[in-house]
Amino acid sequence: MTAFIQEKQTELFNELGVFFAFTNEQFEERKAPGVEYCTVLGAGDCVPKLKAKEFSDRLKVIHEEGRAKEIAEKGIDQIIEEQLVNHECFYTGDIGNAVHALAGYGVTHLKVAEIYGKVAQKYADW
């Protein structure tokens, strides 16, 4: 996750009263009185139910803006290479996890395979 996305998400969480809780005790400590909560991400997020749609919509925009900013700064080929490294694709020979991680960038399996072929030699010693 880029610093831009992380910063904007934190601002959104704080503004809308979203928090994470992984136990009932954590939830009880953080919940606001009289507020109903739901999950949007399915990962321990506690979102005020009345703000769930706004949260979801704004979070989507943050991620879109973050990806666009990252592409402008690095270029899509560099981003693909980074994901190939992050998912140890040069070690395993399987690009599937990188393809999945890049889905929000509109990158095809073919494009990931192309970059894999171009840069694989750099990682031949893995």
Phi and psi in radians as a Rosetta constraint file:
Dihedral C 1 N 2 CA 2 C 2 CIRCULARHARMONIC -1.285 0.35
Dihedral N 2 CA 2 C 2 N 3 CIRCULARHARMONIC 2.777 0.35
Dihedral C 2 N 3 CA 3 C 3 CIRCULARHARMONIC -1.075 0.35
Dihedral N 3 CA 3 C 3 N 4 CIRCULARHARMONIC -0.641 0.35
Dihedral C 3 N 4 CA 4 C 4 CIRCULARHARMONIC -1.030 0.35
Dihedral N 4 CA 4 C 4 N 5 CIRCULARHARMONIC -0.874 0.35
Dihedral C 4 N 5 CA 5 C 5 CIRCULARHARMONIC -1.118 0.35
Dihedral N 5 CA 5 C 5 N 6 CIRCULARHARMONIC -0.780 0.35
Dihedral C 5 N 6 CA 6 C 6 CIRCULARHARMONIC -1.057 0.35
Dihedral N 6 CA 6 C 6 N 7 CIRCULARHARMONIC -0.775 0.35
Dihedral C 6 N 7 CA 7 C 7 CIRCULARHARMONIC -1.122 0.35
Dihedral N 7 CA 7 C 7 N 8 CIRCULARHARMONIC -0.811 0.35
Dihedral C 7 N 8 CA 8 C 8 CIRCULARHARMONIC -1.151 0.35
Dihedral N 8 CA 8 C 8 N 9 CIRCULARHARMONIC -0.677 0.35
Dihedral C 8 N 9 CA 9 C 9 CIRCULARHARMONIC -1.091 0.35
Dihedral N 9 CA 9 C 9 N 10 CIRCULARHARMONIC -0.789 0.35
Dihedral C 9 N 10 CA 10 C 10 CIRCULARHARMONIC -1.045 0.35
Dihedral N 10 CA 10 C 10 N 11 CIRCULARHARMONIC -0.752 0.35
Dihedral C 10 N 11 CA 11 C 11 CIRCULARHARMONIC -1.049 0.35
Dihedral N 11 CA 11 C 11 N 12 CIRCULARHARMONIC -0.774 0.35
Dihedral C 11 N 12 CA 12 C 12 CIRCULARHARMONIC -1.118 0.35
Dihedral N 12 CA 12 C 12 N 13 CIRCULARHARMONIC -0.796 0.35
Dihedral C 12 N 13 CA 13 C 13 CIRCULARHARMONIC -0.996 0.35
Dihedral N 13 CA 13 C 13 N 14 CIRCULARHARMONIC -0.828 0.35
Dihedral C 13 N 14 CA 14 C 14 CIRCULARHARMONIC -1.116 0.35
Dihedral N 14 CA 14 C 14 N 15 CIRCULARHARMONIC -0.757 0.35
Dihedral C 14 N 15 CA 15 C 15 CIRCULARHARMONIC -1.091 0.35
Dihedral N 15 CA 15 C 15 N 16 CIRCULARHARMONIC -0.738 0.35
Dihedral C 15 N 16 CA 16 C 16 CIRCULARHARMONIC -1.670 0.35
Dihedral N 16 CA 16 C 16 N 17 CIRCULARHARMONIC -0.039 0.35
Dihedral C 16 N 17 CA 17 C 17 CIRCULARHARMONIC 1.345 0.35
Dihedral N 17 CA 17 C 17 N 18 CIRCULARHARMONIC 0.517 0.35
Dihedral C 17 N 18 CA 18 C 18 CIRCULARHARMONIC -1.520 0.35
Dihedral N 18 CA 18 C 18 N 19 CIRCULARHARMONIC 2.416 0.35
Dihedral C 18 N 19 CA 19 C 19 CIRCULARHARMONIC -2.544 0.35
Dihedral N 19 CA 19 C 19 N 20 CIRCULARHARMONIC 3.003 0.35
Dihedral C 19 N 20 CA 20 C 20 CIRCULARHARMONIC -1.988 0.35
Dihedral N 20 CA 20 C 20 N 21 CIRCULARHARMONIC 2.404 0.35
Dihedral C 20 N 21 CA 21 C 21 CIRCULARHARMONIC -2.489 0.35
Dihedral N 21 CA 21 C 21 N 22 CIRCULARHARMONIC 2.355 0.35
Dihedral C 21 N 22 CA 22 C 22 CIRCULARHARMONIC -2.018 0.35
Dihedral N 22 CA 22 C 22 N 23 CIRCULARHARMONIC -0.029 0.35
Dihedral C 22 N 23 CA 23 C 23 CIRCULARHARMONIC -2.422 0.35
Dihedral N 23 CA 23 C 23 N 24 CIRCULARHARMONIC 2.827 0.35
Dihedral C 23 N 24 CA 24 C 24 CIRCULARHARMONIC -1.060 0.35
Dihedral N 24 CA 24 C 24 N 25 CIRCULARHARMONIC -0.643 0.35
Dihedral C 24 N 25 CA 25 C 25 CIRCULARHARMONIC -1.089 0.35
Dihedral N 25 CA 25 C 25 N 26 CIRCULARHARMONIC -0.788 0.35
Dihedral C 25 N 26 CA 26 C 26 CIRCULARHARMONIC -1.084 0.35
Dihedral N 26 CA 26 C 26 N 27 CIRCULARHARMONIC -0.737 0.35
Dihedral C 26 N 27 CA 27 C 27 CIRCULARHARMONIC -1.075 0.35
Dihedral N 27 CA 27 C 27 N 28 CIRCULARHARMONIC -0.834 0.35
Dihedral C 27 N 28 CA 28 C 28 CIRCULARHARMONIC -1.070 0.35
Dihedral N 28 CA 28 C 28 N 29 CIRCULARHARMONIC -0.622 0.35
Dihedral C 28 N 29 CA 29 C 29 CIRCULARHARMONIC -1.201 0.35
Dihedral N 29 CA 29 C 29 N 30 CIRCULARHARMONIC -0.569 0.35
Dihedral C 29 N 30 CA 30 C 30 CIRCULARHARMONIC -1.771 0.35
Dihedral N 30 CA 30 C 30 N 31 CIRCULARHARMONIC -0.369 0.35
Dihedral C 30 N 31 CA 31 C 31 CIRCULARHARMONIC -1.153 0.35
Dihedral N 31 CA 31 C 31 N 32 CIRCULARHARMONIC 2.604 0.35
Dihedral C 31 N 32 CA 32 C 32 CIRCULARHARMONIC -1.592 0.35
Dihedral N 32 CA 32 C 32 N 33 CIRCULARHARMONIC 2.490 0.35
Dihedral C 32 N 33 CA 33 C 33 CIRCULARHARMONIC -1.054 0.35
Dihedral N 33 CA 33 C 33 N 34 CIRCULARHARMONIC 2.365 0.35
Dihedral C 33 N 34 CA 34 C 34 CIRCULARHARMONIC 1.324 0.35
Dihedral N 34 CA 34 C 34 N 35 CIRCULARHARMONIC 0.095 0.35
Dihedral C 34 N 35 CA 35 C 35 CIRCULARHARMONIC -1.764 0.35
Dihedral N 35 CA 35 C 35 N 36 CIRCULARHARMONIC 2.291 0.35
Dihedral C 35 N 36 CA 36 C 36 CIRCULARHARMONIC -1.570 0.35
Dihedral N 36 CA 36 C 36 N 37 CIRCULARHARMONIC 2.433 0.35
Dihedral C 36 N 37 CA 37 C 37 CIRCULARHARMONIC -2.067 0.35
Dihedral N 37 CA 37 C 37 N 38 CIRCULARHARMONIC 2.724 0.35
Dihedral C 37 N 38 CA 38 C 38 CIRCULARHARMONIC -2.487 0.35
Dihedral N 38 CA 38 C 38 N 39 CIRCULARHARMONIC 3.071 0.35
Dihedral C 38 N 39 CA 39 C 39 CIRCULARHARMONIC -1.954 0.35
Dihedral N 39 CA 39 C 39 N 40 CIRCULARHARMONIC 2.480 0.35
Dihedral C 39 N 40 CA 40 C 40 CIRCULARHARMONIC -1.946 0.35
Dihedral N 40 CA 40 C 40 N 41 CIRCULARHARMONIC -0.699 0.35
Dihedral C 40 N 41 CA 41 C 41 CIRCULARHARMONIC -1.578 0.35
Dihedral N 41 CA 41 C 41 N 42 CIRCULARHARMONIC -0.374 0.35
Dihedral C 41 N 42 CA 42 C 42 CIRCULARHARMONIC 1.291 0.35
Dihedral N 42 CA 42 C 42 N 43 CIRCULARHARMONIC 0.456 0.35
Dihedral C 42 N 43 CA 43 C 43 CIRCULARHARMONIC -2.338 0.35
Dihedral N 43 CA 43 C 43 N 44 CIRCULARHARMONIC 0.732 0.35
Dihedral C 43 N 44 CA 44 C 44 CIRCULARHARMONIC 1.512 0.35
Dihedral N 44 CA 44 C 44 N 45 CIRCULARHARMONIC 0.091 0.35
Dihedral C 44 N 45 CA 45 C 45 CIRCULARHARMONIC -1.339 0.35
Dihedral N 45 CA 45 C 45 N 46 CIRCULARHARMONIC 2.442 0.35
Dihedral C 45 N 46 CA 46 C 46 CIRCULARHARMONIC -2.097 0.35
Dihedral N 46 CA 46 C 46 N 47 CIRCULARHARMONIC 1.878 0.35
Dihedral C 46 N 47 CA 47 C 47 CIRCULARHARMONIC -1.987 0.35
Dihedral N 47 CA 47 C 47 N 48 CIRCULARHARMONIC 2.244 0.35
Dihedral C 47 N 48 CA 48 C 48 CIRCULARHARMONIC -0.951 0.35
Dihedral N 48 CA 48 C 48 N 49 CIRCULARHARMONIC 2.181 0.35
Dihedral C 48 N 49 CA 49 C 49 CIRCULARHARMONIC -0.939 0.35
Dihedral N 49 CA 49 C 49 N 50 CIRCULARHARMONIC -0.672 0.35
Dihedral C 49 N 50 CA 50 C 50 CIRCULARHARMONIC -1.232 0.35
Dihedral N 50 CA 50 C 50 N 51 CIRCULARHARMONIC -0.221 0.35
Dihedral C 50 N 51 CA 51 C 51 CIRCULARHARMONIC -1.979 0.35
Dihedral N 51 CA 51 C 51 N 52 CIRCULARHARMONIC 0.138 0.35
Dihedral C 51 N 52 CA 52 C 52 CIRCULARHARMONIC -1.078 0.35
Dihedral N 52 CA 52 C 52 N 53 CIRCULARHARMONIC -0.804 0.35
Dihedral C 52 N 53 CA 53 C 53 CIRCULARHARMONIC -1.132 0.35
Dihedral N 53 CA 53 C 53 N 54 CIRCULARHARMONIC -0.790 0.35
Dihedral C 53 N 54 CA 54 C 54 CIRCULARHARMONIC -1.044 0.35
Dihedral N 54 CA 54 C 54 N 55 CIRCULARHARMONIC -0.764 0.35
Dihedral C 54 N 55 CA 55 C 55 CIRCULARHARMONIC -1.022 0.35
Dihedral N 55 CA 55 C 55 N 56 CIRCULARHARMONIC -0.877 0.35
Dihedral C 55 N 56 CA 56 C 56 CIRCULARHARMONIC -1.054 0.35
Dihedral N 56 CA 56 C 56 N 57 CIRCULARHARMONIC -0.815 0.35
Dihedral C 56 N 57 CA 57 C 57 CIRCULARHARMONIC -1.113 0.35
Dihedral N 57 CA 57 C 57 N 58 CIRCULARHARMONIC -0.792 0.35
Dihedral C 57 N 58 CA 58 C 58 CIRCULARHARMONIC -1.248 0.35
Dihedral N 58 CA 58 C 58 N 59 CIRCULARHARMONIC -0.604 0.35
Dihedral C 58 N 59 CA 59 C 59 CIRCULARHARMONIC -1.127 0.35
Dihedral N 59 CA 59 C 59 N 60 CIRCULARHARMONIC -0.700 0.35
Dihedral C 59 N 60 CA 60 C 60 CIRCULARHARMONIC -1.054 0.35
Dihedral N 60 CA 60 C 60 N 61 CIRCULARHARMONIC -0.757 0.35
Dihedral C 60 N 61 CA 61 C 61 CIRCULARHARMONIC -1.115 0.35
Dihedral N 61 CA 61 C 61 N 62 CIRCULARHARMONIC -0.738 0.35
Dihedral C 61 N 62 CA 62 C 62 CIRCULARHARMONIC -1.017 0.35
Dihedral N 62 CA 62 C 62 N 63 CIRCULARHARMONIC -0.788 0.35
Dihedral C 62 N 63 CA 63 C 63 CIRCULARHARMONIC -1.175 0.35
Dihedral N 63 CA 63 C 63 N 64 CIRCULARHARMONIC -0.677 0.35
Dihedral C 63 N 64 CA 64 C 64 CIRCULARHARMONIC -1.111 0.35
Dihedral N 64 CA 64 C 64 N 65 CIRCULARHARMONIC -0.793 0.35
Dihedral C 64 N 65 CA 65 C 65 CIRCULARHARMONIC -1.107 0.35
Dihedral N 65 CA 65 C 65 N 66 CIRCULARHARMONIC -0.722 0.35
Dihedral C 65 N 66 CA 66 C 66 CIRCULARHARMONIC -1.107 0.35
Dihedral N 66 CA 66 C 66 N 67 CIRCULARHARMONIC -0.748 0.35
Dihedral C 66 N 67 CA 67 C 67 CIRCULARHARMONIC -1.141 0.35
Dihedral N 67 CA 67 C 67 N 68 CIRCULARHARMONIC -0.733 0.35
Dihedral C 67 N 68 CA 68 C 68 CIRCULARHARMONIC -1.092 0.35
Dihedral N 68 CA 68 C 68 N 69 CIRCULARHARMONIC -0.738 0.35
Dihedral C 68 N 69 CA 69 C 69 CIRCULARHARMONIC -1.115 0.35
Dihedral N 69 CA 69 C 69 N 70 CIRCULARHARMONIC -0.760 0.35
Dihedral C 69 N 70 CA 70 C 70 CIRCULARHARMONIC -1.116 0.35
Dihedral N 70 CA 70 C 70 N 71 CIRCULARHARMONIC -0.737 0.35
Dihedral C 70 N 71 CA 71 C 71 CIRCULARHARMONIC -1.092 0.35
Dihedral N 71 CA 71 C 71 N 72 CIRCULARHARMONIC -0.744 0.35
Dihedral C 71 N 72 CA 72 C 72 CIRCULARHARMONIC -1.112 0.35
Dihedral N 72 CA 72 C 72 N 73 CIRCULARHARMONIC -0.633 0.35
Dihedral C 72 N 73 CA 73 C 73 CIRCULARHARMONIC -1.399 0.35
Dihedral N 73 CA 73 C 73 N 74 CIRCULARHARMONIC -0.701 0.35
Dihedral C 73 N 74 CA 74 C 74 CIRCULARHARMONIC -1.904 0.35
Dihedral N 74 CA 74 C 74 N 75 CIRCULARHARMONIC -0.553 0.35
Dihedral C 74 N 75 CA 75 C 75 CIRCULARHARMONIC 1.569 0.35
Dihedral N 75 CA 75 C 75 N 76 CIRCULARHARMONIC 2.558 0.35
Dihedral C 75 N 76 CA 76 C 76 CIRCULARHARMONIC -1.151 0.35
Dihedral N 76 CA 76 C 76 N 77 CIRCULARHARMONIC -0.590 0.35
Dihedral C 76 N 77 CA 77 C 77 CIRCULARHARMONIC -1.086 0.35
Dihedral N 77 CA 77 C 77 N 78 CIRCULARHARMONIC -0.727 0.35
Dihedral C 77 N 78 CA 78 C 78 CIRCULARHARMONIC -1.157 0.35
Dihedral N 78 CA 78 C 78 N 79 CIRCULARHARMONIC -0.693 0.35
Dihedral C 78 N 79 CA 79 C 79 CIRCULARHARMONIC -1.101 0.35
Dihedral N 79 CA 79 C 79 N 80 CIRCULARHARMONIC -0.754 0.35
Dihedral C 79 N 80 CA 80 C 80 CIRCULARHARMONIC -1.071 0.35
Dihedral N 80 CA 80 C 80 N 81 CIRCULARHARMONIC -0.810 0.35
Dihedral C 80 N 81 CA 81 C 81 CIRCULARHARMONIC -1.035 0.35
Dihedral N 81 CA 81 C 81 N 82 CIRCULARHARMONIC -0.755 0.35
Dihedral C 81 N 82 CA 82 C 82 CIRCULARHARMONIC -1.048 0.35
Dihedral N 82 CA 82 C 82 N 83 CIRCULARHARMONIC -0.716 0.35
Dihedral C 82 N 83 CA 83 C 83 CIRCULARHARMONIC -1.208 0.35
Dihedral N 83 CA 83 C 83 N 84 CIRCULARHARMONIC -0.626 0.35
Dihedral C 83 N 84 CA 84 C 84 CIRCULARHARMONIC -1.075 0.35
Dihedral N 84 CA 84 C 84 N 85 CIRCULARHARMONIC -0.713 0.35
Dihedral C 84 N 85 CA 85 C 85 CIRCULARHARMONIC -1.195 0.35
Dihedral N 85 CA 85 C 85 N 86 CIRCULARHARMONIC -0.832 0.35
Dihedral C 85 N 86 CA 86 C 86 CIRCULARHARMONIC -0.987 0.35
Dihedral N 86 CA 86 C 86 N 87 CIRCULARHARMONIC -0.604 0.35
Dihedral C 86 N 87 CA 87 C 87 CIRCULARHARMONIC -1.733 0.35
Dihedral N 87 CA 87 C 87 N 88 CIRCULARHARMONIC 0.256 0.35
Dihedral C 87 N 88 CA 88 C 88 CIRCULARHARMONIC 0.937 0.35
Dihedral N 88 CA 88 C 88 N 89 CIRCULARHARMONIC 0.606 0.35
Dihedral C 88 N 89 CA 89 C 89 CIRCULARHARMONIC -1.136 0.35
Dihedral N 89 CA 89 C 89 N 90 CIRCULARHARMONIC -0.517 0.35
Dihedral C 89 N 90 CA 90 C 90 CIRCULARHARMONIC -1.315 0.35
Dihedral N 90 CA 90 C 90 N 91 CIRCULARHARMONIC -0.350 0.35
Dihedral C 90 N 91 CA 91 C 91 CIRCULARHARMONIC -1.486 0.35
Dihedral N 91 CA 91 C 91 N 92 CIRCULARHARMONIC -0.762 0.35
Dihedral C 91 N 92 CA 92 C 92 CIRCULARHARMONIC -1.552 0.35
Dihedral N 92 CA 92 C 92 N 93 CIRCULARHARMONIC -0.440 0.35
Dihedral C 92 N 93 CA 93 C 93 CIRCULARHARMONIC 1.401 0.35
Dihedral N 93 CA 93 C 93 N 94 CIRCULARHARMONIC 0.079 0.35
Dihedral C 93 N 94 CA 94 C 94 CIRCULARHARMONIC -1.952 0.35
Dihedral N 94 CA 94 C 94 N 95 CIRCULARHARMONIC 2.092 0.35
Dihedral C 94 N 95 CA 95 C 95 CIRCULARHARMONIC -1.665 0.35
Dihedral N 95 CA 95 C 95 N 96 CIRCULARHARMONIC 0.031 0.35
Dihedral C 95 N 96 CA 96 C 96 CIRCULARHARMONIC -0.957 0.35
Dihedral N 96 CA 96 C 96 N 97 CIRCULARHARMONIC -0.789 0.35
Dihedral C 96 N 97 CA 97 C 97 CIRCULARHARMONIC -1.162 0.35
Dihedral N 97 CA 97 C 97 N 98 CIRCULARHARMONIC -0.628 0.35
Dihedral C 97 N 98 CA 98 C 98 CIRCULARHARMONIC -1.183 0.35
Dihedral N 98 CA 98 C 98 N 99 CIRCULARHARMONIC -0.732 0.35
Dihedral C 98 N 99 CA 99 C 99 CIRCULARHARMONIC -1.014 0.35
Dihedral N 99 CA 99 C 99 N 100 CIRCULARHARMONIC -0.794 0.35
Dihedral C 99 N 100 CA 100 C 100 CIRCULARHARMONIC -1.082 0.35
Dihedral N 100 CA 100 C 100 N 101 CIRCULARHARMONIC -0.787 0.35
Dihedral C 100 N 101 CA 101 C 101 CIRCULARHARMONIC -1.119 0.35
Dihedral N 101 CA 101 C 101 N 102 CIRCULARHARMONIC -0.454 0.35
Dihedral C 101 N 102 CA 102 C 102 CIRCULARHARMONIC -1.643 0.35
Dihedral N 102 CA 102 C 102 N 103 CIRCULARHARMONIC 0.086 0.35
Dihedral C 102 N 103 CA 103 C 103 CIRCULARHARMONIC -0.976 0.35
Dihedral N 103 CA 103 C 103 N 104 CIRCULARHARMONIC -0.683 0.35
Dihedral C 103 N 104 CA 104 C 104 CIRCULARHARMONIC -1.197 0.35
Dihedral N 104 CA 104 C 104 N 105 CIRCULARHARMONIC -0.216 0.35
Dihedral C 104 N 105 CA 105 C 105 CIRCULARHARMONIC -1.598 0.35
Dihedral N 105 CA 105 C 105 N 106 CIRCULARHARMONIC -0.072 0.35
Dihedral C 105 N 106 CA 106 C 106 CIRCULARHARMONIC 1.274 0.35
Dihedral N 106 CA 106 C 106 N 107 CIRCULARHARMONIC 0.433 0.35
Dihedral C 106 N 107 CA 107 C 107 CIRCULARHARMONIC -1.572 0.35
Dihedral N 107 CA 107 C 107 N 108 CIRCULARHARMONIC 2.358 0.35
Dihedral C 107 N 108 CA 108 C 108 CIRCULARHARMONIC -1.513 0.35
Dihedral N 108 CA 108 C 108 N 109 CIRCULARHARMONIC 2.817 0.35
Dihedral C 108 N 109 CA 109 C 109 CIRCULARHARMONIC -1.019 0.35
Dihedral N 109 CA 109 C 109 N 110 CIRCULARHARMONIC -0.703 0.35
Dihedral C 109 N 110 CA 110 C 110 CIRCULARHARMONIC -1.060 0.35
Dihedral N 110 CA 110 C 110 N 111 CIRCULARHARMONIC -0.746 0.35
Dihedral C 110 N 111 CA 111 C 111 CIRCULARHARMONIC -1.138 0.35
Dihedral N 111 CA 111 C 111 N 112 CIRCULARHARMONIC -0.724 0.35
Dihedral C 111 N 112 CA 112 C 112 CIRCULARHARMONIC -1.112 0.35
Dihedral N 112 CA 112 C 112 N 113 CIRCULARHARMONIC -0.748 0.35
Dihedral C 112 N 113 CA 113 C 113 CIRCULARHARMONIC -1.090 0.35
Dihedral N 113 CA 113 C 113 N 114 CIRCULARHARMONIC -0.674 0.35
Dihedral C 113 N 114 CA 114 C 114 CIRCULARHARMONIC -1.057 0.35
Dihedral N 114 CA 114 C 114 N 115 CIRCULARHARMONIC -0.843 0.35
Dihedral C 114 N 115 CA 115 C 115 CIRCULARHARMONIC -1.173 0.35
Dihedral N 115 CA 115 C 115 N 116 CIRCULARHARMONIC -0.683 0.35
Dihedral C 115 N 116 CA 116 C 116 CIRCULARHARMONIC -0.956 0.35
Dihedral N 116 CA 116 C 116 N 117 CIRCULARHARMONIC -0.838 0.35
Dihedral C 116 N 117 CA 117 C 117 CIRCULARHARMONIC -1.102 0.35
Dihedral N 117 CA 117 C 117 N 118 CIRCULARHARMONIC -0.643 0.35
Dihedral C 117 N 118 CA 118 C 118 CIRCULARHARMONIC -1.218 0.35
Dihedral N 118 CA 118 C 118 N 119 CIRCULARHARMONIC -0.638 0.35
Dihedral C 118 N 119 CA 119 C 119 CIRCULARHARMONIC -1.910 0.35
Dihedral N 119 CA 119 C 119 N 120 CIRCULARHARMONIC -0.044 0.35
Dihedral C 119 N 120 CA 120 C 120 CIRCULARHARMONIC -0.973 0.35
Dihedral N 120 CA 120 C 120 N 121 CIRCULARHARMONIC -0.624 0.35
Dihedral C 120 N 121 CA 121 C 121 CIRCULARHARMONIC -1.053 0.35
Dihedral N 121 CA 121 C 121 N 122 CIRCULARHARMONIC -0.567 0.35
Dihedral C 121 N 122 CA 122 C 122 CIRCULARHARMONIC -1.089 0.35
Dihedral N 122 CA 122 C 122 N 123 CIRCULARHARMONIC -0.420 0.35
Dihedral C 122 N 123 CA 123 C 123 CIRCULARHARMONIC -1.982 0.35
Dihedral N 123 CA 123 C 123 N 124 CIRCULARHARMONIC 0.375 0.35
Dihedral C 123 N 124 CA 124 C 124 CIRCULARHARMONIC -1.117 0.35
Dihedral N 124 CA 124 C 124 N 125 CIRCULARHARMONIC -0.409 0.35
Dihedral C 124 N 125 CA 125 C 125 CIRCULARHARMONIC -1.455 0.35
Dihedral N 125 CA 125 C 125 N 126 CIRCULARHARMONIC 0.029 0.35
